[in-house]
Amino acid sequence: MQNPTDHPSEKISPDEDTKKKRQENIRKLISYLRSSDLTFRWKAAEILGDMRAKEAVEPLIEALSDEYVDVSWIAAKSLGKIGDKRATLPLIRCLESEEQWLRKGAAIGLGMLGDKRAVKPLIKLLDDEKTKVRIEAVKALKEIKDDRATGPVIEKLKDPQKKVRSEAADALAVLDGEEAVQALKDHLSDPEIKDKISEAIEILEKKNNNKK
């Protein structure tokens, strides 16, 4: 008869036990990505992102092609949360999707990844017909912080939608440069985002003073 103290669980430390349970949960969630139940699929995609499960990168990349955008756009965001740059090119391809929610999710994911390969495709997305997509493109470029985005984001200070212009002002405070300061000053006459522009100018001028 086996001695109770020789049971495998007795040889697993609390940390190892937690790690084992995590791996089991991840495997189960990955299997749910292929479930016939839509709710199971999108919820699994969401949780895997929250868990930062690198084991799920390839399955989540596959989920970008799910027939329901409810799943694919969440998979895009989760890939950004996980932070594995294997997802960069698949997410860039999603920026061309006919589904606005997938384009939005891909922009969010790319912003979190911070991969400079996404800069040019995101600049192109600044002219998307959907306001929410343009907003996320601006935010993503702000996160990536590449000088190539400064000029195109300055152009978004002329966007017909207030929210896009406001996000552009925020982004320029991060993207930096004398070009950004002057562009913001040129748009102080915009009554809808005047306060936001003033804040951005103040941030940039403080940065410039600290450099001197």
MORAHU-V608440 format. One line per field, one symbol per residue. phi: phi as a letter, one per 30 degrees, with the letter a starting at -180 (. if undefined). A space follows every 50 residues. Layout:
phi=???
This chain:
phi=.ddedcdeddccdedddddddddddddddddddcdddededddddddddd dhdddcedddddddcedcdeddddedddddddicdddededddddcdddd dddddddddddddiddddddddddddcedcedddedddddddddhcedde eddedddcedcedddddddedddcdijdededddddcdddddbedddddd dddddddddddd
